[in-house]
Amino acid sequence: MMTRQRRESDLPVALPRPGVSRARRASIFPLVALACGLLTSCVDDGAMTPTENYSDEAITLAAIDELMALPSVELVEPTYDDLAQVIRQALDDEFGSSDWDVEGGLATGPVCSGRFQRLEGRSVSIMSRTLDRPLEGDDWTRAVDVVTGVVGPEGFTQEVVVADQSGSHQTEIFGDRDSVVRMYSNTSFGVTVESGCYLRESDRSAIEQFGVPDPEHWRLLYPDSTVVPAERVS
């Protein structure tokens, strides 16, 4: 038996839209900045240029470009739902049927902080838990093998052991863009599937129209910004 609760209402799913041209941003933040300036330092004639040299607005604009090149979070949500379901089924096949409590939907979190913090991004988070199956010893090892066997072909290959002692086990398996499959066993056994950060379809639509998710809020954050024409802000 499975109980599923939604943390945020499902939104209509739309097909991906083609990339949006925002040539008006080109003079503000060259594309090379995203490649070498945001995540690391760049070398220029032997000198290091720290990330802090880029304005907060420029970093946020680059983050918009990064997320606009991806699908909306509503489009990727079913993929993570399906992966969580396949994991549960594989564990049931290995250990016998269990009573799963499943809670999932769209969430904010660490993956949408940092350079994405101004954008109200969302990640998909599917938490599956069963109270009747805490695992120890060889059973825990088997469970890790089962889950890694399922998620490895989907790009989750970086395994990190967080805890491994009697009564407390946790392993995290990372994929692209900070996505992670997190499994644990203590008084219960659970597996959480989390995506990286994506924009909601409503925010993508606003960006296509104005270049930013919320023009009025943008002008409060960046009063001197030239990204949003004044006449577009009511």
C-alpha positions in Angstrom: 0.0 0.0 0.0 1.3 3.4 -0.9 0.3 6.8 0.4 1.4 9.8 -1.6 1.2 13.5 -0.5 1.9 16.5 -2.7 3.7 19.4 -1.3 2.9 21.8 -4.2 0.1 21.6 -6.7 1.0 20.1 -10.1 1.1 22.7 -12.8 0.2 22.1 -16.5 3.0 20.5 -18.4 4.0 22.3 -21.6 6.4 21.4 -24.3 9.9 22.9 -24.1 10.1 26.3 -25.8 13.0 27.2 -28.1 15.8 29.3 -26.6 15.1 33.0 -26.0 17.3 35.6 -27.5 18.3 38.2 -25.0 20.8 40.2 -26.9 20.2 43.2 -24.7 22.1 41.3 -22.0 25.2 40.6 -24.1 27.0 43.8 -23.0 26.2 43.2 -19.4 27.6 39.7 -19.0 29.6 38.0 -21.7 29.1 34.3 -22.0 32.7 33.6 -21.1 31.9 34.7 -17.6 29.7 31.8 -17.1 32.4 29.4 -18.2 35.2 30.7 -16.0 34.1 33.5 -13.8 31.2 32.1 -11.7 32.4 28.7 -10.5 36.2 29.3 -10.6 38.7 32.1 -11.0 40.1 33.1 -14.3 43.7 33.8 -15.2 44.4 37.0 -17.0 48.1 37.8 -17.7 49.0 35.8 -14.6 46.5 37.6 -12.3 43.5 35.9 -10.7 40.1 37.5 -11.2 37.9 36.5 -8.2 34.2 35.7 -8.6 33.4 38.8 -6.5 34.4 41.0 -9.4 31.1 40.1 -11.1 28.0 42.0 -9.8 25.2 40.1 -8.2 22.9 41.1 -11.1 25.4 39.7 -13.7 25.7 36.4 -11.8 21.9 36.1 -11.6 21.5 36.9 -15.4 24.0 34.1 -16.2 22.0 31.8 -13.9 18.9 32.7 -15.9 20.6 31.8 -19.1 21.7 28.5 -17.6 18.3 27.5 -16.4 16.5 28.7 -19.5 18.6 26.2 -21.5 16.9 23.4 -19.5 13.3 22.1 -19.4 10.9 23.4 -16.8 10.7 21.6 -13.5 7.2 20.5 -14.4 8.6 18.7 -17.4 11.3 16.8 -15.5 9.1 15.9 -12.5 7.7 12.8 -14.1 11.2 11.5 -14.8 12.1 11.6 -11.1 8.7 10.2 -10.1 9.4 7.2 -12.4 12.9 6.7 -11.1 11.6 6.7 -7.5 9.0 4.1 -8.4 11.6 1.9 -10.2 13.8 2.0 -7.0 10.9 1.0 -4.8 10.0 -1.9 -7.1 13.6 -3.1 -7.3 13.8 -3.1 -3.5 10.5 -4.9 -3.2 11.7 -7.5 -5.7 14.9 -8.0 -3.5 13.3 -8.0 0.0 9.6 -8.6 -0.5 6.7 -6.2 -0.8 6.7 -3.3 1.7 4.3 -0.6 2.8 5.8 2.5 1.3 4.8 6.0 2.4 5.7 8.3 -0.5 5.7 12.1 -0.3 6.8 14.1 -3.3 6.5 17.3 -5.4 8.4 20.5 -6.0 10.6 21.9 -3.3 13.1 24.7 -2.6 16.4 23.7 -1.1 20.2 24.0 -1.2 20.3 23.1 -5.0 18.4 26.3 -5.7 20.5 28.6 -3.5 23.8 30.2 -4.4 23.7 31.7 -7.9 20.0 30.6 -8.3 18.8 32.2 -5.1 17.1 35.2 -6.7 15.1 33.0 -9.2 12.6 31.1 -7.1 13.8 27.9 -8.7 12.4 24.5 -7.7 13.8 20.9 -7.5 11.9 17.7 -7.6 12.0 15.7 -4.3 10.5 12.3 -4.0 10.7 10.7 -0.5 9.9 7.0 -0.1 9.9 5.5 3.4 8.9 2.3 5.1 8.7 1.7 8.8 8.8 -2.1 8.5 12.2 -2.4 6.9 15.2 -1.0 8.8 18.2 -2.8 7.3 21.5 -3.9 8.9 24.6 -5.8 7.8 24.4 -7.7 4.6 20.8 -6.5 4.0 22.0 -2.9 4.0 24.8 -3.8 1.6 22.3 -5.5 -0.7 20.0 -2.5 -0.6 22.8 -0.2 -1.7 23.7 -2.6 -4.5 20.1 -2.7 -5.7 19.7 1.1 -5.7 23.1 1.8 -7.3 22.2 -0.8 -10.0 19.0 1.1 -10.8 20.3 4.7 -10.7 23.8 4.1 -12.2 22.6 3.9 -15.8 20.6 7.2 -15.2 23.8 9.1 -14.4 24.0 8.7 -10.6 27.5 7.3 -10.2 29.3 9.3 -7.4 28.7 7.3 -4.2 29.4 8.9 -0.8 29.0 7.0 2.5 27.7 9.5 5.1 27.2 7.0 7.9 27.8 3.3 8.3 27.5 1.9 11.8 25.1 -0.3 13.7 21.7 1.3 13.7 22.6 4.2 11.4 23.4 4.0 7.7 23.3 6.6 5.0 24.6 6.6 1.5 24.2 9.4 -1.1 24.6 8.8 -4.9 25.1 12.0 -6.9 24.3 12.7 -10.5 24.5 15.7 -12.7 23.7 19.2 -11.5 23.6 18.3 -7.8 20.9 15.7 -8.3 21.1 13.0 -5.7 19.6 9.7 -4.5 19.9 9.5 -0.8 19.2 6.3 1.1 19.2 5.6 4.8 18.3 3.1 7.5 17.9 3.7 11.2 14.5 3.2 12.8 13.1 3.1 9.3 14.4 2.7 5.8 14.0 5.4 3.1 15.2 6.6 -0.3 14.9 10.2 -1.4 15.4 11.2 -5.1 16.2 14.9 -5.6 16.8 16.7 -8.9 18.9 19.8 -9.5 17.4 23.3 -9.8 14.9 24.2 -12.5 12.6 27.1 -13.3 8.8 26.7 -13.1 7.0 27.1 -16.3 5.4 30.3 -15.1 8.8 31.9 -14.5 10.0 30.7 -17.8 7.1 32.4 -19.5 7.8 35.7 -17.7 11.5 35.5 -18.6 10.6 35.0 -22.3 8.5 38.1 -22.1 10.6 40.4 -19.9 14.0 38.8 -19.6 13.6 38.2 -15.9 11.1 36.3 -13.8 9.4 39.2 -12.0 10.1 42.7 -13.5 8.9 44.7 -10.5 10.9 42.7 -8.0 13.9 42.8 -10.2 13.9 46.6 -10.2 13.7 46.6 -6.4 16.7 44.3 -6.3 18.6 46.2 -9.0 17.4 49.8 -9.2 20.0 50.7 -11.8 19.4 47.7 -14.0 18.9 48.3 -17.8 17.7 44.7 -18.4 13.9 45.5 -18.0 12.7 48.6 -19.9 10.9 50.9 -17.6 7.7 51.0 -19.7 7.3 47.3 -19.1 6.9 47.7 -15.4 3.5 48.7 -14.2 
